[in-house]
């Protein structure tokens, strides 16, 4: 029961005593001091809810050590540290001896000695509660003169904040310390009795601290039984002038060292040496140390020669290593050294050694049997510690090569005295890498034996870059082949030049034809000619060379980004249209130009013919005699010419006396509406005195034909008069022109409609939509009863693909009645007949016009192109989808990969930020997966990843959710519009799914089967946040889940 709960519910002291009794039962059930101390600190920290609880043990030399500790993951462990407190005076010891309790609620407000406050700060202590651990038995230590011996201190810490210790907490810790004192007295009595029966000459003083490592080749001397360490031993070692230290092999940490050892370990204090990290050693070194430990347990002593570099100077140390117990059942290595300065190594040798240490070239020496003798740090970092292989028969040299034949070839070459150089793949700590290797045979300067000298350099990046370059070249060649296949059949000439180097980057055969340089084409293909080298062959074709040179000047400017279009006249009469635009790289840097040439000579000739024809037409119209009519002031016609008679279809006699408003004139406007006589130009001129020009009018002749005339009217006014006395109306027969305009208008309308239909057809890549649009538009334009598209089958039969029928026609009737008029055109795909476009007129016969047939042919061509584009687009869609699937699927687990995850999260993020919703992320990590691979092999590891991926995929049910492999053994789940509660439910389902898989994992420290640790993060995206914040939050939660014991989910709050 926690103290906070006790305070809240006002539980009395007797209930605290009940908790103490429960703890008392547990600690008195064991005679193992380490277990007792561990129980006390764990239960005390849990009950007090403090950041740290430690047991501080007094040593006989006045120092002290942290014997046991329970600490929160957020704070630095201090287990095993020797505490040197200059402020810890004898008076303090006396106070604790008398049962004094130290209470510090906040070191920043409490008046403390500066050095004591510094000590507490270094240990990350903010609030401190200390009670003494007293042993009430005179027989424990023969030199004890007190009825109560101070064994140590029980200390509770708050590290992150101050804390007001209340009376119940202080009393609780006092009672726990009292019970602990009794338990310690009982264990010491038991150990004393045991030591008297096994080794009566020595007493065991167990001291629990953290330790270190080291290793070298060794020689074994005569056996000597291991002994227990005592404070008296440590005091004796401290007085020696030779270095002595104790290294705990089990913990891989330095345990103790005398002052004489400080120099060779390059340290100023014992505290600094004991706090060093000696734990980063290779697997083979750990195996060798365990072998030493077995020899020590057999009573053997090992002699080793070590070289130290205090202050950068080499010192040889002859080390005698033996076993010593630092606590019952735990053996450490006692090292007694004798030093000798290394003075005989010359400066050049030291410089060479230093160069070997810092070069990036990997240098190794092997025996001819492949046993590694020496490797510089670069090689060690690459391959790890191979000085002590797992098997004495292992050939380390050959084991590095991925291709074993390479190693065999190297051995054969160096045996013949040759130097073997190769670029090959090797196994390294970072996986398979590419190395450039030089292997040769040399002599050992000490033994004279043959050695294998290997010089290596990692060329993986160069190899990768070379492969990328090769892939880029292959892609470029493919693109060039595609471009050439497209342009070789074009009537346009293509030419691309690099203006920086004058190199011709691309051209097609048509370009050479236009410029008449077919004889240079082969040399240009092989890059033997540059742009300026083909210009002399092109210049003679240009009719106006100065104008051409002037037109090229704007093309040389890097600032001119515009597309230039102009025409070049050739001496042979041809006209070449030139298009030119800049080419820039992906960094928008200008490097060349693209030229497209088109021979438009035939088009120009057609334009000239058309222009001349138009001129002739106009001259004919101008040469025609206009009709002339003279009308008096009252509007009556008094005179006309023959042209007027011919144009109007009346004789002069018939026209005489008529006025313009005579109802017998049947005249119309150009839009077909009636042309009132009052608005006749002659009448308007008579009324206003103003001339009228080019007034169009349609005149229905007596024979029923319609003529169109253009009328001008000019008033005749007497001098000194203001009103006309007559008007001259002249008019030209423009019937032919009106008919031509009407035909042209109809032709333009047809062409516009054809273009519009073609555009609507080409707007879609859906073949069904293309065909449906085609039949509907054709039927509407031709006003036919039915339009059908047939698809030609390989067996010669036709299949109706689609059709369009007029709304006022009965479909059933059209199916049985034969067509009375039919227009059929072929739909061709190159030389292949794809199908037929058929227009039927079923109700009445119909004379199809030539333009209707031409229209259908043009539309059939457009449909064929659209069908081809649709088919290509469909194939491209399939290919793109396949590529997309490959790019977005993890090939091992067959679920979404990291790229898919990144794209999905970015998309969800953008959408949710607009909707102001929330998104949750689950970051999942398989617990102890490395140990799983080490235990069951990588093939089983791959199977495990696939099973876990499948379970995740089944658990994520919504279509908007995504389960993906994040990398290695990490998976990630995106849950859009899911709050933290929903994310927790999904995480629980995932845990259940993984548990149901029941994948055995004997190496797991959590459960005997595969488990997951899951970090959960939920966020409301905004325009100011990024996806990385959500990922980092989930990663922090995952770290918490692992820190709390794994096989669980934690949410980042």
BAKOLZA-640190 format. One record per residue (C-alpha): residue in one letter; x, y, z. Coordinates in steps of 0.001 Angstrom, whole numbers, padded with zeros to 6 digits, always signed. Layout:
! BAKOLZA-640190
AXYZ
...
! end
This chain:
! BAKOLZA-640190
X+000000+000000+000000
X+001466+003335-001028
X+002087+006123+001502
X+000034+008572-000549
X-002899+006239-000313
X-002304+005881+003423
X-002382+009639+003878
X-005499+010081+001783
X-007475+007500+003745
X-006026+008383+007194
X-004786+004860+007882
X-003139+004481+011267
X+000410+003454+012085
X-000602-000132+012752
X-001458-000492+009068
X+002069+000665+008175
X+003363-001977+010547
X+001261-004524+008674
X+003095-003566+005443
X+006410-003854+007268
X+005488-007343+008471
X+004774-008459+004903
X+008159-007116+003801
X+009767-008727+006851
X+008416-012145+005835
X+009948-011809+002354
X+013429-010694+003404
X+013728-013286+006202
X+012859-016080+003776
X+016274-015622+002113
X+019890-015807+003301
X+021198-014225+000087
X+022191-010662+000989
X+021938-009435-002617
X+018371-010726-002874
X+017434-009147+000464
X+018856-005769-000510
X+017115-005908-003882
X+013737-006662-002257
X+014135-003770+000186
X+015027-001069-002373
X+012367-002232-004850
X+009524-002337-002300
X+010604+000886-000591
X+010724+002846-003865
X+007336+001416-004881
X+005765+002308-001539
X+007285+005816-001277
X+006854+006515-005001
X+010323+008030-005038
X+012680+008294-008004
X+015452+006275-006392
X+016097+004152-003281
X+019669+003028-002537
X+021573+001169+000155
X+024892+002802+000974
X+027513+000451+002502
X+030336+001756+004705
X+033817+000356+003978
X+036544-000013+006579
X+038849+002529+004909
X+036282+005282+005433
X+034894+005169+001918
X+031487+003890+000923
X+029852+002127-002031
X+026329+001872-003438
X+025504-001744-002597
X+021995-001872-004130
X+019696+000443-006044
X+016173+000749-007461
X+015843+003685-009826
X+013320+005020-012324
X+014251+004721-016021
X+014372+008496-016298
X+017342+008847-013929
X+020957+007792-014060
X+021815+004593-012119
X+024614+004963-009567
X+024828+001311-008522
X+028389+000249-007764
X+029857+003713-007378
X+032363+004322-004585
X+031358+007544-002861
X+034201+009813-001723
X+032629+012505+000396
X+035129+014890+002030
X+032240+016456+003940
X+031324+013141+005550
X+033029+013767+008886
X+033298+011424+011809
X+030654+013485+013596
X+028126+012501+010939
X+028969+008839+011336
X+028505+009209+015074
X+025104+010825+014540
X+023946+007987+012288
X+025457+005520+014795
X+023065+007023+017338
X+020035+006645+015009
X+019979+010159+013524
X+017711+010631+010455
X+018665+013187+007788
X+015755+014937+006052
X+016339+017294+003089
X+013221+018493+001288
X+015012+020664-001276
X+018782+021032-001659
X+018242+024503-003167
X+016537+025852-000027
X+018343+023813+002639
X+021533+025250+004156
X+024139+022694+003134
X+027902+022574+003018
X+028930+023481-000597
X+030857+020274-001204
X+027982+018146+000137
X+025501+020016-002065
X+027813+019467-005052
X+027880+015744-004293
X+024060+015581-004185
X+023786+017515-007438
X+026243+015181-009158
X+024024+012261-008112
X+020896+014073-009452
X+019332+014321-005968
X+016808+017098-005203
X+015168+015742-002028
X+016894+013272+000333
X+015722+011058+003223
X+018454+009054+005027
X+018030+006538+007881
X+020839+004404+009340
X+021096+000617+009068
X+022353-000602+012471
X+023534-004084+013461
X+022959-004865+017166
X+025425-007743+017686
X+028939-007523+019082
X+030034-010743+017435
X+029767-009469+013877
X+033044-007571+014001
X+035595-008388+016672
X+036952-004849+016621
X+033530-003301+017325
X+033382-001403+020602
X+029756-000427+020369
X+026615-002317+021085
X+025238-000915+017818
X+027309-001069+014622
X+026573+001305+011714
X+026477-001025+008686
X+025138+001433+006108
X+022384+003849+005165
X+018949+003378+003571
X+018331+006437+001357
X+015273+007592-000590
X+015687+010264-003312
X+013454+012494-005337
X+015443+013605-008378
X+013107+015672-010508
X+011531+017901-007875
X+011536+018816-004199
X+009507+016726-001742
X+008064+017365+001710
X+008755+014206+003687
X+005911+013507+006134
X+006079+011658+009427
X+004597+008440+008052
X+007204+008253+005292
X+010065+008827+007743
X+008682+006252+010179
X+008166+003753+007357
X+011787+004038+006219
X+013067+003756+009849
X+011112+000547+010377
X+012326-000913+007061
X+015937-000073+007997
X+015483-001776+011390
X+014168-004949+009784
X+016962-004822+007214
X+019563-004571+009991
X+018214-007736+011549
X+018247-009558+008211
X+021841-008476+007510
X+022946-009692+010959
X+021399-013094+010229
X+023081-013411+006807
X+026466-012404+008225
X+026156-014992+010941
X+025386-017585+008265
X+028352-016487+006098
X+030724-016405+009072
X+029764-019963+009978
X+030247-021030+006367
X+033675-019343+006079
X+034828-021033+009276
X+034086-024439+007793
X+035501-023767+004278
X+038260-021164+004582
X+038812-020329+008257
X+041689-017920+007584
X+039687-015365+005582
X+036452-013509+006211
X+034032-012605+003437
X+032931-008985+003199
X+030553-008869+000267
X+030552-005520-001523
X+028274-005000-004548
X+029591-002556-007196
X+029666-002235-011015
X+032723-003468-013013
X+034891-003487-016291
X+036906-005522-018914
X+040224-006079-020754
X+041955-008889-022645
X+045215-010097-024245
X+046903-013392-025130
X+047896-015291-021981
X+050117-017978-020467
X+048863-020139-017591
X+051003-020644-014466
X+050674-023032-011556
X+047219-023326-009954
X+046380-021308-006832
X+043002-021492-005113
X+040836-018362-005389
X+040442-016297-002259
X+037835-013922-000849
X+038520-010189-000897
X+038379-008242+002341
X+038765-004619+003338
X+042129-005527+004820
X+043204-006854+001417
X+042153-003628-000261
X+044081-001614+002322
X+047170-003722+001701
X+046854-003353-002073
X+046529+000401-001678
X+049946+000562+000046
X+051712-001246-002834
X+053803+000819-005279
X+052923-001487-008157
X+049575-001230-009969
X+046789-003513-008736
X+043205-003566-009917
X+040142-005798-009726
X+037978-006332-012818
X+034532-007951-012652
X+034317-010178-015745
X+030639-010934-015192
X+029637-007241-015176
X+032387-006127-017597
X+033308-003220-015323
X+036239-002086-013166
X+035563-002836-009504
X+038560-001399-007646
X+042099-000104-008321
X+044910+001138-006094
X+046540+004534-006498
X+049567+003071-008291
X+047278+001940-011132
X+045921+005440-011767
X+048881+006407-013965
X+048725+003525-016450
X+044925+003849-016667
X+045407+007592-017341
X+043020+008702-014588
X+043173+011104-011675
X+040852+009315-009296
X+039401+005930-008473
X+035882+007297-008913
X+036566+008318-012517
X+038087+004932-013354
X+035185+002981-011845
X+032684+005057-013832
X+034317+004314-017196
X+032468+002281-019806
X+034368-000950-020465
X+031326-002814-021791
X+031824-002348-025567
X+033711-005554-026384
X+033331-008095-029163
X+031664-011465-028786
X+034974-013307-029130
X+036526-011179-026344
X+033590-011997-024073
X+034120-015707-024787
X+037818-015396-023963
X+037101-013594-020678
X+034624-016301-019725
X+037370-018852-020436
X+039657-016918-018069
X+036918-017016-015443
X+036705-020803-015760
X+040481-021048-015285
X+040314-018817-012200
X+037604-021041-010735
X+040043-023942-011197
X+042654-022022-009201
X+044865-021111-012167
X+046873-017906-012597
X+047313-016279-016020
X+050325-014185-017036
X+049800-011515-019722
X+051847-008697-021275
X+049767-005541-021819
X+050816-002257-023409
X+049321+000969-022041
X+049657+004492-023427
X+049421+006898-020474
X+049838+010447-021742
X+050567+008992-025188
X+053710+007093-024125
X+053866+003286-024356
X+054309+001338-021119
X+054679-002450-020943
X+052938-004063-017996
X+053592-007651-016954
X+050247-008740-015494
X+049579-011694-013187
X+045853-012410-013289
X+044111-014562-010710
X+040591-015115-009442
X+039195-013429-006364
X+035686-013459-004910
X+034146-010022-004498
X+031033-011604-003043
X+029980-015176-002329
X+029574-017056-005586
X+030874-014230-007822
X+034423-014314-009135
X+036402-011316-010414
X+039891-010953-011910
X+042683-009616-009656
X+045491-008110-011747
X+048909-007424-010191
X+051196-005606-012608
X+054847-004675-012890
X+055625-001845-015327
X+058484-001207-017711
X+058678+001838-019978
X+059006+001124-023675
X+062048+003115-024678
X+063559+001091-027521
X+060867+001896-030145
X+062310+004525-032462
X+060331+007574-033562
X+059890+006392-037155
X+058343+003134-035927
X+055980+005044-033634
X+055011+007325-036508
X+054365+004286-038697
X+052183+002769-035978
X+050292+006045-035668
X+049772+006157-039445
X+048448+002583-039403
X+046036+003537-036622
X+044514+006492-038478
X+044611+005509-042159
X+041315+004594-043825
X+043076+001829-045741
X+042387-001536-044108
X+045637-003436-043451
X+045743-006982-042099
X+048394-009689-041593
X+047468-013391-041710
X+049394-016603-041450
X+049399-018759-044548
X+046638-020758-042844
X+044420-017679-042716
X+044846-016958-038977
X+044680-013213-038294
X+047845-011882-036642
X+047308-008141-036846
X+044816-005622-038197
X+044806-001855-038021
X+041777+000016-036572
X+040256+000538-040029
X+040247-003216-040645
X+039000-003880-037124
X+036077-001505-037601
X+035277-003168-040904
X+035482-006839-039857
X+035248-006689-036064
X+037523-008584-033703
X+038849-011563-035649
X+041948-012033-033520
X+040113-014797-031659
X+037845-016704-034080
X+035089-018980-032881
X+036962-022024-034104
X+040655-022727-034040
X+040347-024215-037521
X+038516-021213-039002
X+040348-019566-041929
X+039542-015923-041217
X+041190-014723-044436
X+039030-016908-046713
X+035859-016328-044669
X+035759-012658-045687
X+035087-013313-049376
X+031514-013613-050632
X+032822-015555-053635
X+034972-018302-052125
X+036702-018844-055492
X+038292-015386-055164
X+039999-016382-051917
X+041283-019602-053510
X+042599-017667-056525
X+044356-015239-054200
X+046057-018075-052288
X+047232-019667-055541
X+048612-016346-056815
X+050567-015396-053680
X+052015-018888-053413
X+053534-018241-056849
X+054960-014950-055582
X+052457-012836-057511
X+050519-009808-056316
X+046789-010505-056472
X+044615-007400-057028
X+040862-007517-057453
X+037632-005656-056842
X+035215-008028-055135
X+032520-008315-052471
X+033335-009168-048840
X+031383-009799-045631
X+031780-006893-043151
X+030093-005611-040001
X+027922-003434-042269
X+026919-006340-044487
X+028236-007133-047933
X+030502-004358-049256
X+032644-003907-052382
X+036387-003684-051699
X+039411-003011-053856
X+041925-005533-052473
X+045690-005927-052917
X+047029-009275-051597
X+050670-010304-051509
X+053039-012601-049637
X+055596-011100-047227
X+057973-012311-044512
X+057525-012067-040740
X+060494-009907-039533
X+060484-011819-036254
X+060015-015475-037260
X+060876-015328-040950
X+057669-017205-041783
X+055565-016325-044838
X+052617-014024-044114
X+049653-012792-046123
X+049588-008967-046316
X+046197-007548-047309
X+045532-003898-048218
X+041846-003035-048727
X+039757+000004-049513
X+035983+000236-049469
X+034825+001116-052991
X+031134+000434-052425
X+030168+004044-053109
X+032202+004103-056311
X+030672+000796-057421
X+027176+002042-056608
X+027824+005275-058486
X+029144+003298-061469
X+026069+001067-061465
X+023778+004113-061210
X+025654+005706-064085
X+025259+002540-066141
X+021536+002412-065387
X+021214+006066-066367
X+023033+005392-069637
X+020775+002415-070345
X+017707+004569-069650
X+019070+007287-071900
X+019731+004790-074697
X+016193+003452-074337
X+014712+006931-074474
X+016867+007798-077479
X+015723+004636-079268
X+012098+005506-078524
X+012619+009076-079727
X+014344+007883-082889
X+011559+005414-083667
X+009068+008270-083376
X+011027+010848-085369
X+012369+008596-088130
X+008870+008312-089586
X+008117+012015-089218
X+008092+014518-092070
X+009693+017006-089696
X+013450+017370-089376
X+014723+017305-085774
X+018094+018682-084708
X+019407+019152-081131
X+022747+020844-080415
X+024680+021494-077175
X+025680+025145-077535
X+028274+024783-074776
X+030315+022146-076616
X+028867+022500-080148
X+028123+018764-079947
X+025228+017384-081989
X+023016+015637-079430
X+020314+014335-081766
X+019037+014500-085368
X+016893+012390-087678
X+017218+011422-091310
X+014615+013940-092434
X+016844+016755-091155
X+019639+015534-093435
X+017223+015304-096379
X+015967+018868-095910
X+019486+020303-095700
X+020951+017997-098349
X+023633+016523-096113
X+022807+012832-096380
X+026472+012220-097213
X+027417+013433-093691
X+024776+011393-091850
X+027041+008441-090976
X+029756+010670-089536
X+027157+012604-087566
X+025725+009352-086155
X+029143+008397-084779
X+029734+011876-083309
X+032615+012608-085669
X+031179+015984-086679
X+030080+018956-084637
X+027495+021563-085475
X+029930+024102-086930
X+031479+021376-089074
X+028253+020704-091005
X+027314+024375-091474
X+029604+024851-094546
X+027596+022137-096363
X+024315+023867-095468
X+025203+027484-096290
X+025044+027122-100104
X+021353+026167-099884
X+020319+029478-098301
X+019038+032101-100724
X+019449+035171-098492
X+022482+034465-096334
X+022691+037884-094572
X+019040+037676-093576
X+019576+034121-092352
X+022596+035160-090240
X+020604+038009-088741
X+017713+035655-087894
X+020105+033342-086013
X+021394+036020-083640
X+018390+035897-081217
X+018827+032136-081016
X+022278+032519-079430
X+020983+034439-076399
X+020561+032440-073205
X+017955+034976-072051
X+015711+034310-075037
X+013362+031632-073726
X+010748+032251-076408
X+009928+029704-079105
X+011134+031206-082385
X+009275+030508-085640
X+010443+031794-089018
X+010925+030768-092648
X+014107+030167-094641
X+014207+030503-098430
X+016439+028061-100308
X+018119+028713-103637
X+016215+025797-105190
X+012935+027574-104475
X+011998+025597-101390
X+010626+027292-098263
X+011592+025757-094915
X+009754+026677-091737
X+011994+026671-088651
X+010891+026236-085035
X+013501+026707-082293
X+013370+026563-078493
X+015858+026412-075641
X+016774+023217-073791
X+017506+023539-070086
X+018582+020949-067548
X+016822+020029-064289
X+018528+023008-062606
X+017123+025350-065282
X+020579+025918-066756
X+020665+026584-070501
X+022804+024195-072504
X+021408+023926-076032
X+018586+024307-078522
X+016032+022157-080282
X+015388+022881-083959
X+012448+021535-085983
X+012444+022041-089741
X+009459+021561-092068
X+009441+021828-095851
X+006385+023969-096616
X+007191+024570-100308
X+004115+022739-101583
X+001931+024574-099126
X+003350+027879-100297
X+002628+027014-103916
X-000969+026168-103048
X-001334+029463-101222
X-000003+031309-104280
X-002396+029522-106616
X-005281+030308-104275
X-004271+033948-104082
X-004012+034265-107869
X-007388+032612-108261
X-008899+035064-105845
X-007365+037950-107719
X-008761+036691-111006
X-012170+036328-109416
X-012050+039867-108116
X-010935+041202-111492
X-013790+039398-113195
X-016258+040888-110706
X-014729+044295-111193
X-014910+043974-114982
X-018582+043110-114973
X-020848+045974-116031
X-022932+047235-113182
X-026600+047856-113550
X-027469+051559-113600
X-030877+053051-112823
X-031880+056720-112872
X-034702+057648-110566
X-036417+061004-110312
X-037276+062872-107158
X-040528+060992-106858
X-038609+057709-107087
X-039824+056646-110486
X-037338+054958-112847
X-036689+056885-115952
X-033634+055142-117334
X-031597+051850-116990
X-028882+049990-118857
X-028713+046517-120307
X-026799+045204-117326
X-029681+046314-115120
X-032117+044479-117331
X-029959+041372-117190
X-029378+041596-113476
X-033002+042276-112538
X-034556+040010-115206
X-036817+042795-116513
X-036887+044706-119705
X-036414+048437-119729
X-040013+048856-120656
X-041101+046847-117628
X-038986+048932-115308
X-039936+052364-116625
X-042182+054287-114211
X-041678+051914-111344
X-040536+053205-108023
X-038469+051424-105370
X-041511+051102-103211
X-043544+049373-105880
X-044992+046182-104298
X-044092+044260-107394
X-040480+044293-106258
X-039999+041171-104146
X-036809+042030-102254
X-035275+040589-099102
X-032465+041299-096678
X-029467+039011-096416
X-031085+037300-093437
X-034180+036528-095579
X-036498+039102-094053
X-038529+041473-096272
X-036734+044542-097552
X-039260+047460-097294
X-039236+049907-100205
X-038887+052875-097865
X-035420+051633-096875
X-034217+051187-100449
X-030899+053042-100821
X-032241+055229-103649
X-035257+056322-101569
X-033008+056979-098520
X-030704+059125-100671
X-033599+061068-102091
X-034920+061678-098596
X-031642+062534-096888
X-029420+063676-099698
X-026725+061271-098449
X-025146+058672-100668
X-025510+054999-099779
X-022908+052358-100481
X-022869+048602-100867
X-026309+047875-099629
X-027007+044183-100169
X-030367+043059-101382
X-031918+039888-102637
X-034225+040222-105644
X-036698+037584-106708
X-036797+037644-110524
X-039935+037013-112537
X-038574+033580-113451
X-038524+032714-109739
X-034743+032853-109320
X-033076+034933-106659
X-030304+037347-107482
X-028236+039241-105048
X-027112+042753-105763
X-024952+045299-104072
X-026397+048794-104413
X-024703+052188-104318
X-026781+055367-104577
X-025495+058812-105406
X-027716+061922-105212
X-027948+064402-108082
X-028287+067923-106695
X-028623+071155-108642
X-026340+074026-107752
X-027686+076162-104949
X-030110+073353-104105
X-030041+071255-100982
X-032309+068431-102008
X-031676+065925-104758
X-033625+066192-107918
X-032717+062637-108863
X-030609+059686-107753
X-028344+057315-109650
X-028458+053806-108285
X-025760+051439-109411
X-025778+047799-108499
X-023688+044780-109223
X-024851+041231-109503
X-023237+039520-106510
X-025242+036357-106751
X-022195+034242-107530
X-020302+035784-104657
X-023202+035231-102281
X-023416+031632-103387
X-019645+031251-102902
X-019881+032866-099478
X-022727+030588-098573
X-020781+027541-099774
X-017699+028719-097933
X-019745+029348-094834
X-021234+025890-095073
X-017762+024406-095685
X-016388+026315-092692
X-019253+025138-090574
X-018632+021578-091683
X-014916+021846-090972
X-015601+023447-087585
X-018049+020720-086774
X-015550+018073-087901
X-012875+019662-085725
X-015283+019886-082791
X-016333+016270-083207
X-012698+015168-083515
X-011832+017187-080423
X-014607+015578-078394
X-013476+012170-079633
X-009846+012866-078737
X-010705+014349-075343
X-011171+010925-073832
X-008928+007895-073609
X-011859+005631-072759
X-012508+003624-075923
X-016211+003100-075091
X-016707+006795-074591
X-014792+007540-077820
X-016963+005204-079872
X-020228+006364-078248
X-019284+009994-078858
X-018400+009196-082480
X-021731+007563-083419
X-023760+010229-081606
X-021897+013148-083198
X-021905+011635-086707
X-025633+010850-086592
X-026405+014336-085306
X-024254+016013-087965
X-025446+013939-090940
X-029036+013840-089652
X-029169+010149-090475
X-031440+007582-088849
X-028714+005357-087485
X-024901+005252-087155
X-023121+002003-086277
X-019514+001062-085577
X-018576-002525-086388
X-015448-004270-085089
X-013817-006662-087570
X-013042-010042-086046
X-010084-012220-087071
X-012486-014790-088554
X-013873-012187-090970
X-017120-011568-089099
X-018256-008172-087813
X-019442-007308-084319
X-021545-004250-083486
X-019526-002263-080944
X-021903+000665-080526
X-024632+002532-082357
X-026768+005662-082209
X-030398+005785-083362
X-032558+008851-083888
X-035073+009476-081100
X-038086+009527-083480
X-037207+006140-084970
X-038469+002809-083715
X-035460+000682-082853
X-037292-002608-083467
X-038444-001405-086850
X-034945-000330-087856
X-033627-003744-086878
X-035848-005518-089423
X-036113-002908-092203
X-033228-002719-094669
X-031414+000601-094979
X-032525+002619-098009
X-029326+004653-098010
X-026006+003567-096542
X-022603+005240-096276
X-019708+003012-095133
X-016059+003961-094440
X-013222+001847-093037
X-011487+002429-089697
X-007843+001551-090293
X-005054+000929-087789
X-002091+001338-090144
X-002661-001283-092829
X-004983-003295-090578
X-008768-003005-090875
X-009965-002352-087327
X-013624-001850-088157
X-016259+000094-090111
X-018170+003323-089554
X-021647+003023-091133
X-024346+005691-091522
X-027827+004406-092471
X-030856+006257-093751
X-033784+003912-093300
X-036884+006048-093787
X-036279+007398-097333
X-033639+007139-100035
X-030832+009675-099778
X-028213+010976-102186
X-025028+011158-100195
X-022965+014233-100981
X-019218+013982-101646
X-018518+016211-098670
X-020486+013823-096472
X-018350+010923-097618
X-015180+012985-097061
X-016448+013962-093609
X-016964+010357-092647
X-013483+009440-093911
X-011911+012219-091845
X-013830+011204-088742
X-012874+007562-089280
X-009216+008626-089325
X-009680+010575-086102
X-011473+007631-084520
X-008653+005298-085548
X-006108+007612-083931
X-008230+007934-080791
X-008653+004148-080592
X-004910+003648-080927
X-004252+006267-078245
X-006842+004643-075998
X-005267+001220-076425
X-001787+002652-075764
X-003110+004520-072753
X-004737+001355-071414
X-001470-000546-071820
X+000385+002317-070169
X-002101+002358-067286
X-001566-001361-066728
X+002223-000943-066846
X+002092+002062-064534
X-000146+000213-062102
X+002247-002728-062076
X+005192-000396-061486
X+003219+001443-058802
X+002447-001853-057060
X+006109-002886-057202
X+007248+000511-055889
X+004701+000567-053065
X+004824-003043-051804
X+007444-004492-049504
X+008746-007522-051359
X+009329-009624-048232
X+006074-009077-046362
X+003830-008111-049325
X+002352-005199-047411
X+002896-001492-047996
X+006519-000353-047834
X+008158+002782-046451
X+007577+004773-049653
X+003883+003898-049638
X+003700+004794-045951
X+005344+008215-046532
X+003003+009011-049421
X-000086+007816-047537
X+000807+009749-044379
X+001431+012948-046367
X-001907+012550-048165
X-003776+011830-044920
X-001996+014744-043258
X-003084+017217-045958
X-006672+015949-045916
X-007063+015811-042126
X-005508+019282-041691
X-008304+020691-043887
X-011014+018691-042086
X-009617+019572-038616
X-009726+015939-037605
X-007143+013792-035893
X-004827+011043-037041
X-003191+008289-034970
X+000008+006406-035650
X+001086+003025-034237
X+004828+002310-034389
X+005352-001426-033752
X+008642-003188-033022
X+009151-006943-032633
X+010671-007553-029203
X+014157-009061-029194
X+014053-009715-032930
X+017840-009761-033231
X+017952-012564-030656
X+015238-014323-032661
X+017412-014176-035783
X+020456-015306-033812
X+018475-018238-032371
X+016385-019409-035324
X+018256-017981-038322
X+017402-015267-040814
X+015129-017505-042879
X+012926-018024-039822
X+013230-014294-039152
X+011839-013562-042627
X+008952-015981-041986
X+008302-014244-038678
X+008187-010830-040408
X+005710-012161-042964
X+003447-013625-040265
X+003515-010410-038216
X+002811-008361-041355
X-000145-010616-042168
X-001539-010226-038662
X-001255-006443-038907
X-002935-006434-042318
X-005868-008478-040991
X-006226-006305-037906
X-006409-003049-039884
X-009932-003301-041316
X-010867+000138-042646
X-010020+000989-046236
X-008586+004328-045104
X-006158+002664-042677
X-002736+001459-043744
X-000356-001124-042300
X+003203-000865-043645
X+006661-002153-043016
X+008675+000768-041679
X+012058-000941-041820
X+013764-004019-040341
X+011488-005439-037662
X+009498-002188-037345
X+005964-001800-038685
X+003661+001204-038726
X-000121+001636-038840
X-001840+004867-039997
X-005314+005425-038516
X-006991+008521-040059
X-009819+010119-038082
X-008997+007939-035072
X-008515+009378-031593
X-006195+007979-028935
X-008901+005671-027482
X-009522+004147-030897
X-005788+003780-031483
X-005422+001956-028155
X-008194-000480-029160
X-006438-001195-032456
X-003146-001716-030593
X-004872-004201-028266
X-006256-006099-031272
X-002758-006224-032740
X-001353-007633-029476
X-004100-010274-029506
X-003420-011140-033150
X+000319-011523-032498
X-000358-013626-029406
X-002643-015918-031447
X+000205-016491-033903
X+002109-018031-030968
X+005453-017852-032781
X+008012-019496-030436
X+010795-017162-029198
X+012949-018911-026616
X+015455-016036-026597
X+012865-013434-025596
X+013191-011939-022132
X+009451-011146-022139
X+007538-014257-023150
X+008361-017568-024826
X+006732-016371-028034
X+006948-013355-030318
X+005597-010119-028816
X+005340-006509-029963
X+006090-003180-028337
X+003832-000455-029723
X+004211+003309-029521
X+000983+005269-030029
X+000723+008922-030987
X-002339+010981-031891
X-002262+014495-033291
X-004547+017037-034939
X-002647+018172-038054
X-002457+021868-038827
X-000762+023927-041498
X+002070+024615-039010
X+002782+020952-038190
X+004601+018277-040176
X+004309+014510-040328
X+007708+014111-038642
X+006215+015355-035374
X+003716+012481-035359
X+006439+009927-036199
X+008752+011246-033463
X+005920+011201-030944
X+005137+007566-031796
X+008843+006729-031599
X+009075+008256-028113
X+006049+006226-027043
X+007684+003093-028456
X+010774+003866-026414
X+008589+004111-023297
X+006953+000761-024110
X+010359-000875-024378
X+011630+000806-021241
X+008594-000430-019291
X+009295-004043-020126
X+008104-004510-023767
X+005045-006519-024908
X+002871-003500-024328
X+001539-000310-025845
X+002367+003190-024645
X+000758+006394-025819
X+002613+009653-026095
X+000646+012126-024069
! end
